[in-house]
Structures are given as structure tokens and as C-alpha cells.
Amino acid sequence: MNFLKQINRIKETHILILNEQTGNPEEFAIKLHISRSHLYNVLESLKDFGAVIKYSKKSESFYYGSPFDLELHYSLKIISNDETKEIFGGFLLRPTLLDGTLLYLQ
């Protein structure tokens, strides 16, 4: 599952940065089993959450420039085909023709 993989990668990235155990960008990417360019995409995701991420050449590690904590909560529910018919993506579904005539689905 791609979604779960992304969540776990963000959590692992956070822990490594928090403990300042990332190594240089190449080593960090290897630890996460991703490319260096993908690493920077993951770091941008954390920055979108408000993280200030810096790099120390002296310690060769990324670190948080200001206090930052991350808690990710998610739930996953498998739904049946019958249940999918009841989900409308958060808006009222009223099929109409171009002339404004309402259609009734049965």
C-alpha cells in the first residue's frame, strides 16, 4: 500500500532528524531506501507541516532548527461495493440535464 509506505517513511524521516542520525543526504536517502531527489520531496512534506529543517556540515546530519514534534494518526477501513454507492465525495449529488431537468436514478 503506497499510502502506508508514505506515512511510515515520513515517520522514519522524522525520527532520524529528531535524533540527528541522518548522515549526509546520500546516506540519509540510503537509510530510507529512496533516491536523493525523493529525499528532498519528503523533507518538503515535513516543511509543509511547519518543520524547520537544517543541515550541519560539522555533524553531517539534518536537524530541526526549532522544536518540532510530529504525530500522525490515521485509520483505514475496507468498505464493500454496496457502501461505495453511498459515498459522494462531500457534495450533494443531484444529476441534472443542461436544461435544469432533474434526473432520478433508480
C-alpha positions as CSV (number, residue, x, y, z in Angstrom):
1,M,0.0,0.0,0.0
2,N,1.6,3.2,-1.2
3,F,-0.2,5.4,1.4
4,L,1.1,3.4,4.4
5,K,4.6,3.3,2.9
6,Q,4.5,7.2,2.6
7,I,3.3,7.6,6.2
8,N,5.9,5.2,7.5
9,R,8.6,7.0,5.5
10,I,7.6,10.4,7.0
11,K,7.7,8.9,10.5
12,E,11.1,7.3,10.0
13,T,12.5,10.5,8.5
14,H,11.2,12.5,11.5
15,I,12.8,10.1,14.0
16,L,16.2,10.2,12.2
17,I,16.1,14.0,12.1
18,L,15.0,14.3,15.7
19,N,17.9,12.1,16.8
20,E,20.3,13.8,14.3
21,Q,21.3,10.5,12.9
22,T,20.6,11.2,9.2
23,G,24.2,11.4,7.9
24,N,24.8,13.3,4.7
25,P,22.0,13.5,2.0
26,E,23.2,10.4,0.2
27,E,23.4,8.3,3.4
28,F,20.1,9.6,4.5
29,A,18.4,8.6,1.3
30,I,20.0,5.1,1.5
31,K,18.7,4.7,5.1
32,L,15.2,5.5,3.8
33,H,15.6,3.3,0.7
34,I,14.8,6.2,-1.7
35,S,16.7,8.4,-4.1
36,R,18.4,11.6,-3.1
37,S,15.9,13.7,-5.1
38,H,12.9,11.8,-3.4
39,L,14.5,12.6,-0.1
40,Y,14.2,16.3,-0.7
41,N,10.5,15.7,-1.6
42,V,10.0,14.0,1.8
43,L,11.8,16.9,3.5
44,E,9.5,19.3,1.7
45,S,6.5,17.4,3.1
46,L,7.8,17.9,6.6
47,K,8.4,21.6,5.9
48,D,4.7,21.8,4.8
49,F,3.8,20.6,8.3
50,G,5.8,23.5,9.7
51,A,9.2,21.9,10.4
52,V,12.3,24.0,10.1
53,I,14.9,21.6,8.8
54,K,18.6,22.5,8.6
55,Y,21.8,20.7,7.8
56,S,25.0,20.7,9.8
57,K,28.2,20.1,7.8
58,K,30.1,19.7,11.0
59,S,28.0,16.8,12.3
60,E,26.9,15.7,8.8
61,S,23.3,15.5,9.8
62,F,19.9,17.2,9.3
63,Y,18.3,18.6,12.4
64,Y,15.3,20.7,13.4
65,G,16.1,24.4,13.6
66,S,13.2,24.9,16.1
67,P,11.3,22.5,18.3
68,F,9.1,20.3,16.2
69,D,7.1,17.2,17.0
70,L,5.0,15.0,14.7
71,E,2.1,12.8,15.5
72,L,0.4,11.1,12.7
73,H,-3.0,9.4,13.3
74,Y,-4.9,7.6,10.6
75,S,-7.5,4.9,10.2
76,L,-8.1,2.5,7.4
77,K,-11.4,0.8,6.7
78,I,-12.2,-1.6,4.0
79,I,-15.6,-0.9,2.5
80,S,-17.8,-3.2,0.4
81,N,-19.2,-2.3,-3.0
82,D,-22.6,-1.6,-1.5
83,E,-21.1,1.0,0.8
84,T,-19.2,2.7,-2.0
85,K,-22.5,3.6,-3.6
86,E,-23.4,5.8,-0.6
87,I,-20.2,8.0,-0.8
88,F,-20.5,11.1,-2.8
89,G,-17.1,12.9,-2.1
90,G,-18.5,15.5,0.3
91,F,-21.0,17.2,-2.0
92,L,-24.7,16.8,-2.8
93,L,-25.1,14.7,-5.9
94,R,-28.2,15.9,-7.9
95,P,-27.8,14.8,-11.6
96,T,-29.4,17.4,-13.9
97,L,-29.6,17.9,-17.6
98,L,-28.4,21.1,-19.2
99,D,-31.9,22.5,-19.3
100,G,-32.2,22.1,-15.5
101,T,-34.4,18.9,-15.5
102,L,-33.7,16.6,-12.6
103,L,-32.8,13.0,-13.3
104,Y,-33.9,10.3,-10.9
105,L,-31.5,7.3,-10.6
106,Q,-33.0,4.0,-9.6
